[in-house]
Amino acid sequence: MTDAPRITIEKAADFAGQTVVLQGWVHNLRKSGKIAFPIFRDGTGFIQGVVVKANVGDEIFEAAKHLTQESSVRVRGQLRAEDRAEGGYEIEVEAIEILQAVSAEDPFPITPKEHGIDFLLDRRHLWLRSRLQHAIARVRHSVVKASRDFFDNNGFTLADTPILTPAACEGTTTLFETPYFDLGSAYLSQSGQLYSEATAMALGKVYCFGPTFRAEKSKTRRHLTEFWMVEPEMPFVELDGIMDLAEEFVEYVVARVLEERQQELKTLERDTSKLESVKRSFPRMTYDDAVKMLQAKGSEIQWGADFGNTDEGILSEGYDRPIMVHRFPTEIKAFYMRPDPTRPEVALGVDVIAPEGYGELIGGGQRIHEYDDLVKKIDEHGLPREAFDWFLDLRKYGSVPHGGFGMGIERCVAWICGIEHVRETIAFPRMIHRVRP
């Protein structure tokens, strides 16, 4: 097979009419008399093979006829256009080299039939090979790449922040604690934001992008204990500027996925018209107005309470794009969120809520930049002032109005893909009752 170019399935259109070599795995197999139709996958896509006995002879045809699911193979054949085939191309197989044959006595455990979610999660390392999981993973790739490109192309500098931290960024009850040599305890990061405030004062517009950890004992479809978050932080900005950036960012990410992942969205049976509506400007409303709207629609929420999943779903009804709710009660926001100077009982923060009931995509806002005000908040929240001495330094040496937001990649991917649970949006999900494989 050395006399033909080795290509990937996603490049098939560039080699139409040529003899090529593909390397991958057998996804499925259909047989009809003297013709076999193996489906091959190679990580970049799926393609139908056609093996005709009269063209390849008995030996190759028998090998093709007995291919087992997930056997690894190398095949040579001619690519040709076929409108009825996935991706528009198929390969007429001339030769097959079986690299490792999966035994018929110990077959691949995930078959085309229905399986329960626990069965699949226990075999997540194998479930990733399915069409739907392949499509989700490639959408995620585009979301991550688009996020980086957006900030890289808009003057932001990537400044990585630590995963091990000495203190809580947000709620102290949702921390994963670990012994740290002879220094006591360290904690897995809930957010890179506090450190990004420091890098923003050094570098200007920055962002961090990495894993974050929340020890919430939550079992909802929107929660993982380990997830990835992208967090921009900017100096010399106030709430309106933060909201402008958030909606520009979401619009850009969705547009990139629509541009790059039409085949994957088709596999997922996603109604892309709902994504095509995600254009600026997003509707904006105050928390006060949001509570009134919820109460008018039958919610029992009272002013001062945070929104639950049901409330966010009700709020997004009737909108074809995300909505932005700002100025939440100060009491339910993090200690560093700046109160509105004209109305201190509300904070200069914003939540971006996705349509179709997918809930909060983005949370952020303006930070307290006054030294005395931040000290007061740290004390009110019962946080150890010595753990935040470096954070307070940022308010002593050239403090400016600043702020930013965080977007969880998994929630964004779940919304764009139109899938119910975030557990399928990351290769190996970590949940309250699952830490393997």
SEDO-884709 format. One record per residue (C-alpha): y, x, z; residue in three letters. Coordinates in steps of 0.05 Angstrom, whole numbers. Layout:
{Y Y	X X	Z Z	type Ala};
...
! end
This chain:
{Y 0	X 0	Z 0	type Met};
{Y 46	X 60	Z -7	type Thr};
{Y 67	X 42	Z -78	type Asp};
{Y 112	X -17	Z -59	type Ala};
{Y 175	X -22	Z -15	type Pro};
{Y 164	X -45	Z 57	type Arg};
{Y 212	X -101	Z 72	type Ile};
{Y 226	X -153	Z 125	type Thr};
{Y 220	X -227	Z 112	type Ile};
{Y 294	X -241	Z 121	type Glu};
{Y 307	X -194	Z 62	type Lys};
{Y 259	X -232	Z 15	type Ala};
{Y 316	X -258	Z -29	type Ala};
{Y 335	X -187	Z -47	type Asp};
{Y 265	X -172	Z -74	type Phe};
{Y 248	X -235	Z -112	type Ala};
{Y 200	X -221	Z -169	type Gly};
{Y 180	X -153	Z -140	type Gln};
{Y 116	X -129	Z -108	type Thr};
{Y 129	X -113	Z -35	type Val};
{Y 93	X -97	Z 30	type Val};
{Y 103	X -140	Z 92	type Leu};
{Y 80	X -122	Z 162	type Gln};
{Y 73	X -175	Z 216	type Gly};
{Y 27	X -226	Z 247	type Trp};
{Y -11	X -287	Z 224	type Val};
{Y 25	X -348	Z 250	type His};
{Y -20	X -401	Z 220	type Asn};
{Y -71	X -412	Z 165	type Leu};
{Y -88	X -469	Z 118	type Arg};
{Y -147	X -468	Z 69	type Lys};
{Y -161	X -510	Z 9	type Ser};
{Y -222	X -493	Z -32	type Gly};
{Y -210	X -426	Z -66	type Lys};
{Y -139	X -419	Z -41	type Ile};
{Y -115	X -397	Z 28	type Ala};
{Y -44	X -406	Z 54	type Phe};
{Y -31	X -359	Z 113	type Pro};
{Y 37	X -363	Z 146	type Ile};
{Y 63	X -294	Z 164	type Phe};
{Y 118	X -276	Z 213	type Arg};
{Y 150	X -209	Z 227	type Asp};
{Y 204	X -223	Z 278	type Gly};
{Y 258	X -234	Z 225	type Thr};
{Y 228	X -298	Z 197	type Gly};
{Y 168	X -336	Z 171	type Phe};
{Y 139	X -336	Z 101	type Ile};
{Y 81	X -371	Z 67	type Gln};
{Y 28	X -328	Z 34	type Gly};
{Y -15	X -353	Z -23	type Val};
{Y -84	X -321	Z -32	type Val};
{Y -121	X -343	Z -94	type Val};
{Y -195	X -323	Z -97	type Lys};
{Y -195	X -315	Z -172	type Ala};
{Y -138	X -265	Z -168	type Asn};
{Y -160	X -223	Z -108	type Val};
{Y -235	X -224	Z -109	type Gly};
{Y -287	X -243	Z -58	type Asp};
{Y -274	X -189	Z -6	type Glu};
{Y -199	X -200	Z 2	type Ile};
{Y -206	X -276	Z -2	type Phe};
{Y -260	X -276	Z 53	type Glu};
{Y -214	X -233	Z 97	type Ala};
{Y -156	X -281	Z 85	type Ala};
{Y -200	X -342	Z 98	type Lys};
{Y -220	X -317	Z 166	type His};
{Y -153	X -292	Z 191	type Leu};
{Y -141	X -313	Z 263	type Thr};
{Y -76	X -334	Z 295	type Gln};
{Y -33	X -274	Z 316	type Glu};
{Y -76	X -221	Z 284	type Ser};
{Y -32	X -164	Z 261	type Ser};
{Y -33	X -149	Z 187	type Val};
{Y -1	X -110	Z 130	type Arg};
{Y 0	X -147	Z 63	type Val};
{Y 21	X -130	Z -7	type Arg};
{Y 41	X -181	Z -58	type Gly};
{Y 94	X -208	Z -105	type Gln};
{Y 152	X -248	Z -77	type Leu};
{Y 172	X -309	Z -115	type Arg};
{Y 221	X -366	Z -106	type Ala};
{Y 191	X -431	Z -80	type Glu};
{Y 239	X -486	Z -61	type Asp};
{Y 186	X -523	Z -20	type Arg};
{Y 172	X -461	Z 23	type Ala};
{Y 209	X -444	Z 87	type Glu};
{Y 265	X -396	Z 69	type Gly};
{Y 256	X -411	Z -5	type Gly};
{Y 205	X -356	Z -19	type Tyr};
{Y 131	X -343	Z -14	type Glu};
{Y 87	X -282	Z -26	type Ile};
{Y 28	X -282	Z -73	type Glu};
{Y -19	X -237	Z -35	type Val};
{Y -56	X -181	Z -72	type Glu};
{Y -83	X -140	Z -13	type Ala};
{Y -90	X -149	Z 62	type Ile};
{Y -100	X -95	Z 115	type Glu};
{Y -119	X -123	Z 183	type Ile};
{Y -89	X -78	Z 237	type Leu};
{Y -119	X -116	Z 296	type Gln};
{Y -160	X -180	Z 291	type Ala};
{Y -154	X -230	Z 347	type Val};
{Y -225	X -250	Z 367	type Ser};
{Y -247	X -320	Z 350	type Ala};
{Y -284	X -320	Z 418	type Glu};
{Y -218	X -304	Z 455	type Asp};
{Y -166	X -339	Z 411	type Pro};
{Y -91	X -338	Z 420	type Phe};
{Y -80	X -388	Z 477	type Pro};
{Y -18	X -423	Z 449	type Ile};
{Y -42	X -467	Z 392	type Thr};
{Y -2	X -517	Z 350	type Pro};
{Y -22	X -573	Z 398	type Lys};
{Y 22	X -597	Z 456	type Glu};
{Y 22	X -554	Z 520	type His};
{Y 53	X -568	Z 588	type Gly};
{Y 115	X -529	Z 608	type Ile};
{Y 81	X -492	Z 665	type Asp};
{Y 25	X -470	Z 618	type Phe};
{Y 77	X -444	Z 570	type Leu};
{Y 120	X -410	Z 622	type Leu};
{Y 59	X -375	Z 651	type Asp};
{Y 49	X -347	Z 581	type Arg};
{Y 121	X -336	Z 565	type Arg};
{Y 105	X -267	Z 537	type His};
{Y 65	X -302	Z 483	type Leu};
{Y 105	X -367	Z 478	type Trp};
{Y 163	X -325	Z 451	type Leu};
{Y 125	X -320	Z 385	type Arg};
{Y 132	X -394	Z 368	type Ser};
{Y 181	X -420	Z 315	type Arg};
{Y 226	X -455	Z 364	type Leu};
{Y 231	X -397	Z 412	type Gln};
{Y 243	X -350	Z 354	type His};
{Y 300	X -394	Z 331	type Ala};
{Y 331	X -398	Z 400	type Ile};
{Y 327	X -323	Z 409	type Ala};
{Y 363	X -310	Z 343	type Arg};
{Y 417	X -361	Z 360	type Val};
{Y 426	X -325	Z 426	type Arg};
{Y 433	X -259	Z 389	type His};
{Y 490	X -288	Z 347	type Ser};
{Y 524	X -316	Z 409	type Val};
{Y 521	X -248	Z 443	type Val};
{Y 544	X -211	Z 381	type Lys};
{Y 600	X -260	Z 368	type Ala};
{Y 624	X -255	Z 440	type Ser};
{Y 628	X -179	Z 435	type Arg};
{Y 662	X -182	Z 367	type Asp};
{Y 713	X -233	Z 390	type Phe};
{Y 737	X -190	Z 448	type Phe};
{Y 730	X -124	Z 411	type Asp};
{Y 772	X -151	Z 354	type Asn};
{Y 826	X -180	Z 399	type Asn};
{Y 846	X -116	Z 436	type Gly};
{Y 798	X -121	Z 495	type Phe};
{Y 762	X -59	Z 523	type Thr};
{Y 691	X -65	Z 549	type Leu};
{Y 691	X -40	Z 620	type Ala};
{Y 623	X -46	Z 654	type Asp};
{Y 621	X -69	Z 726	type Thr};
{Y 568	X -55	Z 780	type Pro};
{Y 508	X -98	Z 792	type Ile};
{Y 501	X -73	Z 864	type Leu};
{Y 562	X -94	Z 905	type Thr};
{Y 581	X -87	Z 979	type Pro};
{Y 606	X -159	Z 988	type Ala};
{Y 607	X -229	Z 959	type Ala};
{Y 650	X -247	Z 900	type Cys};
{Y 641	X -322	Z 911	type Glu};
{Y 599	X -361	Z 960	type Gly};
{Y 566	X -318	Z 1014	type Thr};
{Y 505	X -364	Z 1016	type Thr};
{Y 484	X -351	Z 945	type Thr};
{Y 474	X -276	Z 949	type Leu};
{Y 411	X -235	Z 937	type Phe};
{Y 411	X -182	Z 991	type Glu};
{Y 376	X -114	Z 988	type Thr};
{Y 374	X -54	Z 1035	type Pro};
{Y 417	X 3	Z 1010	type Tyr};
{Y 395	X 70	Z 1040	type Phe};
{Y 431	X 83	Z 1106	type Asp};
{Y 493	X 42	Z 1087	type Leu};
{Y 464	X -25	Z 1106	type Gly};
{Y 459	X -81	Z 1056	type Ser};
{Y 481	X -87	Z 983	type Ala};
{Y 481	X -150	Z 941	type Tyr};
{Y 465	X -167	Z 870	type Leu};
{Y 529	X -184	Z 833	type Ser};
{Y 550	X -256	Z 826	type Gln};
{Y 605	X -236	Z 778	type Ser};
{Y 640	X -174	Z 752	type Gly};
{Y 708	X -206	Z 759	type Gln};
{Y 735	X -170	Z 821	type Leu};
{Y 720	X -103	Z 789	type Tyr};
{Y 749	X -127	Z 723	type Ser};
{Y 814	X -141	Z 758	type Glu};
{Y 816	X -66	Z 775	type Ala};
{Y 799	X -44	Z 704	type Thr};
{Y 850	X -93	Z 675	type Ala};
{Y 905	X -58	Z 716	type Met};
{Y 883	X 8	Z 685	type Ala};
{Y 865	X -12	Z 614	type Leu};
{Y 900	X -77	Z 599	type Gly};
{Y 856	X -131	Z 569	type Lys};
{Y 783	X -118	Z 588	type Val};
{Y 717	X -154	Z 590	type Tyr};
{Y 650	X -142	Z 623	type Cys};
{Y 583	X -168	Z 598	type Phe};
{Y 520	X -164	Z 639	type Gly};
{Y 469	X -198	Z 684	type Pro};
{Y 492	X -237	Z 744	type Thr};
{Y 452	X -267	Z 801	type Phe};
{Y 460	X -331	Z 842	type Arg};
{Y 412	X -347	Z 899	type Ala};
{Y 426	X -421	Z 893	type Glu};
{Y 364	X -463	Z 910	type Lys};
{Y 378	X -506	Z 850	type Ser};
{Y 325	X -537	Z 805	type Lys};
{Y 371	X -569	Z 753	type Thr};
{Y 364	X -557	Z 679	type Arg};
{Y 429	X -517	Z 679	type Arg};
{Y 411	X -464	Z 731	type His};
{Y 376	X -397	Z 731	type Leu};
{Y 377	X -346	Z 787	type Thr};
{Y 389	X -290	Z 736	type Glu};
{Y 433	X -301	Z 676	type Phe};
{Y 482	X -264	Z 631	type Trp};
{Y 556	X -274	Z 633	type Met};
{Y 615	X -250	Z 591	type Val};
{Y 680	X -245	Z 631	type Glu};
{Y 748	X -226	Z 601	type Pro};
{Y 805	X -208	Z 647	type Glu};
{Y 878	X -199	Z 627	type Met};
{Y 942	X -175	Z 660	type Pro};
{Y 1008	X -209	Z 647	type Phe};
{Y 978	X -278	Z 635	type Val};
{Y 983	X -346	Z 668	type Glu};
{Y 939	X -408	Z 665	type Leu};
{Y 962	X -434	Z 597	type Asp};
{Y 947	X -367	Z 564	type Gly};
{Y 878	X -366	Z 596	type Ile};
{Y 862	X -435	Z 570	type Met};
{Y 887	X -416	Z 500	type Asp};
{Y 840	X -356	Z 499	type Leu};
{Y 781	X -397	Z 524	type Ala};
{Y 786	X -449	Z 469	type Glu};
{Y 797	X -396	Z 415	type Glu};
{Y 735	X -359	Z 440	type Phe};
{Y 689	X -420	Z 441	type Val};
{Y 712	X -441	Z 372	type Glu};
{Y 698	X -371	Z 345	type Tyr};
{Y 628	X -367	Z 375	type Val};
{Y 606	X -435	Z 349	type Val};
{Y 633	X -419	Z 279	type Ala};
{Y 595	X -354	Z 278	type Arg};
{Y 529	X -388	Z 296	type Val};
{Y 541	X -440	Z 242	type Leu};
{Y 553	X -385	Z 192	type Glu};
{Y 493	X -341	Z 210	type Glu};
{Y 439	X -387	Z 236	type Arg};
{Y 432	X -448	Z 191	type Gln};
{Y 357	X -438	Z 183	type Gln};
{Y 347	X -431	Z 258	type Glu};
{Y 389	X -493	Z 273	type Leu};
{Y 348	X -531	Z 221	type Lys};
{Y 284	X -508	Z 256	type Thr};
{Y 313	X -534	Z 321	type Leu};
{Y 331	X -600	Z 287	type Glu};
{Y 402	X -591	Z 312	type Arg};
{Y 454	X -640	Z 287	type Asp};
{Y 503	X -588	Z 261	type Thr};
{Y 557	X -639	Z 248	type Ser};
{Y 568	X -641	Z 323	type Lys};
{Y 581	X -566	Z 323	type Leu};
{Y 626	X -569	Z 262	type Glu};
{Y 674	X -612	Z 303	type Ser};
{Y 686	X -556	Z 353	type Val};
{Y 756	X -538	Z 331	type Lys};
{Y 820	X -525	Z 369	type Arg};
{Y 856	X -554	Z 404	type Ser};
{Y 811	X -579	Z 459	type Phe};
{Y 833	X -640	Z 500	type Pro};
{Y 864	X -619	Z 567	type Arg};
{Y 869	X -660	Z 630	type Met};
{Y 885	X -648	Z 703	type Thr};
{Y 833	X -656	Z 757	type Tyr};
{Y 875	X -715	Z 782	type Asp};
{Y 868	X -751	Z 716	type Asp};
{Y 795	X -733	Z 710	type Ala};
{Y 780	X -764	Z 778	type Val};
{Y 817	X -828	Z 758	type Lys};
{Y 777	X -830	Z 693	type Met};
{Y 712	X -822	Z 730	type Leu};
{Y 729	X -875	Z 781	type Gln};
{Y 748	X -923	Z 724	type Ala};
{Y 679	X -911	Z 694	type Lys};
{Y 643	X -927	Z 758	type Gly};
{Y 636	X -859	Z 792	type Ser};
{Y 642	X -857	Z 867	type Glu};
{Y 676	X -789	Z 866	type Ile};
{Y 735	X -781	Z 912	type Gln};
{Y 793	X -733	Z 905	type Trp};
{Y 774	X -665	Z 934	type Gly};
{Y 701	X -666	Z 911	type Ala};
{Y 673	X -620	Z 858	type Asp};
{Y 642	X -650	Z 795	type Phe};
{Y 567	X -659	Z 792	type Gly};
{Y 526	X -658	Z 729	type Asn};
{Y 533	X -733	Z 721	type Thr};
{Y 608	X -730	Z 729	type Asp};
{Y 614	X -676	Z 676	type Glu};
{Y 572	X -717	Z 629	type Gly};
{Y 615	X -779	Z 639	type Ile};
{Y 679	X -738	Z 628	type Leu};
{Y 654	X -711	Z 561	type Ser};
{Y 635	X -780	Z 534	type Glu};
{Y 676	X -799	Z 473	type Gly};
{Y 696	X -727	Z 457	type Tyr};
{Y 669	X -688	Z 398	type Asp};
{Y 690	X -620	Z 426	type Arg};
{Y 695	X -587	Z 494	type Pro};
{Y 747	X -613	Z 543	type Ile};
{Y 788	X -571	Z 592	type Met};
{Y 799	X -595	Z 663	type Val};
{Y 850	X -556	Z 703	type His};
{Y 882	X -553	Z 772	type Arg};
{Y 823	X -568	Z 817	type Phe};
{Y 833	X -575	Z 892	type Pro};
{Y 845	X -507	Z 923	type Thr};
{Y 793	X -520	Z 977	type Glu};
{Y 735	X -522	Z 927	type Ile};
{Y 755	X -460	Z 889	type Lys};
{Y 742	X -386	Z 903	type Ala};
{Y 786	X -349	Z 952	type Phe};
{Y 821	X -309	Z 898	type Tyr};
{Y 844	X -370	Z 857	type Met};
{Y 920	X -377	Z 857	type Arg};
{Y 948	X -442	Z 885	type Pro};
{Y 999	X -477	Z 841	type Asp};
{Y 1067	X -456	Z 870	type Pro};
{Y 1094	X -526	Z 858	type Thr};
{Y 1033	X -559	Z 890	type Arg};
{Y 992	X -513	Z 934	type Pro};
{Y 936	X -562	Z 945	type Glu};
{Y 912	X -550	Z 874	type Val};
{Y 892	X -483	Z 843	type Ala};
{Y 910	X -454	Z 776	type Leu};
{Y 839	X -457	Z 750	type Gly};
{Y 804	X -488	Z 691	type Val};
{Y 733	X -512	Z 674	type Asp};
{Y 713	X -519	Z 601	type Val};
{Y 662	X -576	Z 596	type Ile};
{Y 617	X -581	Z 535	type Ala};
{Y 606	X -647	Z 498	type Pro};
{Y 539	X -682	Z 494	type Glu};
{Y 527	X -677	Z 569	type Gly};
{Y 518	X -601	Z 571	type Tyr};
{Y 567	X -591	Z 628	type Gly};
{Y 610	X -532	Z 647	type Glu};
{Y 611	X -475	Z 597	type Leu};
{Y 669	X -435	Z 625	type Ile};
{Y 702	X -428	Z 692	type Gly};
{Y 764	X -387	Z 705	type Gly};
{Y 837	X -385	Z 720	type Gly};
{Y 895	X -347	Z 748	type Gln};
{Y 884	X -300	Z 807	type Arg};
{Y 927	X -291	Z 869	type Ile};
{Y 971	X -231	Z 854	type His};
{Y 1012	X -231	Z 919	type Glu};
{Y 986	X -186	Z 975	type Tyr};
{Y 1002	X -230	Z 1034	type Asp};
{Y 974	X -292	Z 1001	type Asp};
{Y 908	X -258	Z 986	type Leu};
{Y 901	X -231	Z 1057	type Val};
{Y 911	X -302	Z 1083	type Lys};
{Y 857	X -329	Z 1037	type Lys};
{Y 807	X -275	Z 1055	type Ile};
{Y 818	X -292	Z 1129	type Asp};
{Y 813	X -367	Z 1117	type Glu};
{Y 746	X -358	Z 1082	type His};
{Y 720	X -316	Z 1139	type Gly};
{Y 708	X -256	Z 1094	type Leu};
{Y 709	X -185	Z 1123	type Pro};
{Y 777	X -157	Z 1105	type Arg};
{Y 750	X -85	Z 1105	type Glu};
{Y 703	X -103	Z 1048	type Ala};
{Y 762	X -122	Z 1005	type Phe};
{Y 810	X -66	Z 1022	type Asp};
{Y 804	X -37	Z 952	type Trp};
{Y 816	X -107	Z 922	type Phe};
{Y 879	X -114	Z 964	type Leu};
{Y 903	X -47	Z 938	type Asp};
{Y 910	X -79	Z 870	type Leu};
{Y 964	X -124	Z 900	type Arg};
{Y 1001	X -65	Z 932	type Lys};
{Y 1008	X -20	Z 872	type Tyr};
{Y 1039	X -54	Z 812	type Gly};
{Y 1011	X -124	Z 818	type Ser};
{Y 1024	X -173	Z 761	type Val};
{Y 1003	X -244	Z 744	type Pro};
{Y 933	X -239	Z 716	type His};
{Y 870	X -279	Z 703	type Gly};
{Y 809	X -292	Z 661	type Gly};
{Y 744	X -331	Z 658	type Phe};
{Y 669	X -326	Z 654	type Gly};
{Y 621	X -358	Z 605	type Met};
{Y 546	X -361	Z 619	type Gly};
{Y 509	X -343	Z 555	type Ile};
{Y 449	X -387	Z 571	type Glu};
{Y 489	X -451	Z 579	type Arg};
{Y 526	X -437	Z 515	type Cys};
{Y 461	X -424	Z 477	type Val};
{Y 429	X -487	Z 505	type Ala};
{Y 488	X -529	Z 481	type Trp};
{Y 491	X -498	Z 412	type Ile};
{Y 416	X -504	Z 402	type Cys};
{Y 415	X -575	Z 430	type Gly};
{Y 358	X -560	Z 478	type Ile};
{Y 350	X -592	Z 546	type Glu};
{Y 337	X -534	Z 593	type His};
{Y 367	X -465	Z 599	type Val};
{Y 299	X -435	Z 616	type Arg};
{Y 285	X -429	Z 541	type Glu};
{Y 350	X -392	Z 525	type Thr};
{Y 330	X -325	Z 556	type Ile};
{Y 267	X -285	Z 541	type Ala};
{Y 241	X -285	Z 613	type Phe};
{Y 274	X -338	Z 656	type Pro};
{Y 281	X -329	Z 731	type Arg};
{Y 283	X -393	Z 771	type Met};
{Y 275	X -413	Z 843	type Ile};
{Y 199	X -417	Z 837	type His};
{Y 187	X -368	Z 780	type Arg};
{Y 193	X -293	Z 777	type Val};
{Y 136	X -276	Z 728	type Arg};
{Y 117	X -255	Z 677	type Pro};
! end
